Amino acid sequence: MDIKHSENKFTIVKDGEELGVLSYVPSGNVLTVDHTEVSPQLEGQGMGKKLVEHVVNYARQEGKCIDPQCPFANGVIEKTPEFQDVLQ
């Protein structure tokens, strides 16, 4: 299972099938996370959190901050103190 980054989104891909996605809208130095979705077959395996972790690391690398409008991403960041340095 791989997590790929392209076109303002991170996707979970397994055997060529997209099983999860986190999308964001870049604007200046802010990445607005607007949607996170994981296939029912991956629910409960922490894959949604992995997607959030990838966008957090990307924001750090690019010197950007995150505005988590997606309720899932917002909840993960709120519950994970080590992710909060990238909040807008």
The 8 nearest C-alpha neighbors of each residue, nearest first, counted from 0:
[[1, 13, 12, 11, 2, 14, 18, 15],
 [2, 0, 12, 11, 3, 13, 10, 14],
 [1, 3, 11, 10, 12, 9, 4, 0],
 [4, 2, 10, 9, 1, 11, 5, 12],
 [5, 3, 9, 8, 10, 2, 6, 7],
 [4, 6, 8, 7, 9, 3, 10, 22],
 [5, 7, 8, 4, 9, 22, 23, 24],
 [8, 6, 23, 5, 22, 24, 9, 4],
 [9, 7, 22, 21, 5, 6, 4, 23],
 [8, 10, 4, 21, 3, 20, 2, 22],
 [11, 9, 20, 3, 2, 19, 12, 8],
 [10, 12, 2, 19, 18, 1, 17, 20],
 [11, 13, 17, 1, 16, 0, 18, 15],
 [12, 14, 0, 16, 15, 1, 17, 11],
 [13, 15, 16, 12, 0, 17, 1, 18],
 [16, 14, 13, 12, 17, 18, 0, 11],
 [15, 17, 13, 12, 14, 18, 11, 19],
 [18, 16, 12, 11, 19, 10, 13, 15],
 [19, 17, 38, 11, 12, 37, 16, 13],
 [20, 18, 37, 11, 10, 36, 38, 17],
 [19, 21, 10, 36, 9, 35, 11, 22],
 [22, 20, 35, 9, 8, 34, 50, 36],
 [23, 21, 8, 34, 7, 32, 33, 20],
 [22, 24, 32, 31, 33, 7, 30, 8],
 [23, 25, 31, 30, 32, 26, 7, 22],
 [26, 24, 30, 29, 31, 23, 27, 28],
 [27, 25, 29, 28, 30, 24, 31, 23],
 [26, 28, 29, 25, 30, 63, 64, 24],
 [27, 29, 63, 26, 64, 30, 62, 25],
 [30, 28, 64, 26, 27, 65, 63, 25],
 [29, 31, 25, 65, 24, 23, 66, 32],
 [30, 32, 66, 24, 23, 65, 67, 33],
 [33, 31, 23, 67, 68, 69, 22, 34],
 [32, 34, 69, 68, 23, 31, 22, 67],
 [35, 33, 69, 22, 21, 32, 36, 23],
 [36, 34, 21, 20, 22, 71, 69, 72],
 [35, 37, 20, 19, 21, 34, 38, 47],
 [38, 36, 19, 18, 47, 41, 39, 20],
 [37, 39, 18, 40, 41, 19, 42, 36],
 [40, 38, 42, 41, 37, 18, 43, 36],
 [39, 41, 38, 42, 37, 18, 43, 44],
 [42, 40, 39, 38, 44, 43, 37, 46],
 [43, 41, 39, 44, 40, 37, 38, 45],
 [42, 44, 45, 41, 46, 47, 40, 39],
 [45, 43, 46, 42, 41, 47, 48, 40],
 [46, 44, 48, 47, 43, 49, 42, 41],
 [45, 47, 49, 48, 44, 50, 41, 37],
 [48, 46, 50, 49, 45, 37, 51, 35],
 [47, 49, 51, 45, 46, 50, 52, 75],
 [50, 48, 46, 52, 47, 51, 53, 45],
 [49, 51, 53, 47, 48, 52, 21, 46],
 [50, 52, 48, 54, 53, 49, 72, 55],
 [53, 51, 49, 55, 50, 54, 48, 56],
 [52, 54, 50, 56, 51, 55, 57, 49],
 [53, 55, 57, 51, 56, 52, 58, 50],
 [56, 54, 52, 58, 53, 57, 51, 59],
 [57, 55, 59, 53, 58, 54, 52, 60],
 [56, 58, 54, 60, 59, 55, 53, 61],
 [59, 57, 63, 55, 61, 56, 60, 62],
 [58, 60, 56, 62, 57, 61, 63, 55],
 [61, 59, 57, 58, 62, 56, 63, 55],
 [60, 62, 58, 59, 63, 57, 28, 56],
 [63, 61, 59, 60, 58, 64, 28, 57],
 [64, 62, 58, 28, 61, 29, 59, 65],
 [65, 63, 85, 29, 87, 86, 58, 30],
 [64, 66, 30, 86, 87, 29, 85, 31],
 [65, 67, 31, 87, 68, 30, 32, 86],
 [68, 66, 32, 73, 69, 31, 72, 65],
 [69, 67, 33, 32, 66, 70, 31, 73],
 [68, 70, 33, 34, 72, 67, 71, 32],
 [71, 69, 73, 72, 74, 68, 67, 34],
 [72, 70, 74, 73, 69, 75, 35, 34],
 [73, 71, 75, 74, 69, 70, 67, 51],
 [72, 74, 67, 70, 76, 71, 75, 69],
 [75, 73, 77, 71, 72, 76, 70, 78],
 [74, 76, 72, 78, 77, 73, 79, 71],
 [75, 77, 79, 73, 78, 74, 82, 83],
 [78, 76, 74, 75, 79, 73, 80, 83],
 [79, 77, 75, 76, 74, 80, 73, 82],
 [78, 80, 76, 81, 77, 82, 75, 83],
 [79, 81, 83, 82, 78, 77, 76, 84],
 [80, 82, 79, 83, 84, 76, 78, 85],
 [83, 81, 80, 76, 79, 84, 85, 55],
 [82, 84, 80, 85, 86, 81, 76, 79],
 [85, 83, 82, 86, 81, 80, 64, 87],
 [86, 84, 64, 83, 65, 87, 82, 55],
 [87, 85, 65, 83, 64, 84, 66, 67],
 [86, 64, 65, 66, 85, 29, 84, 63]]
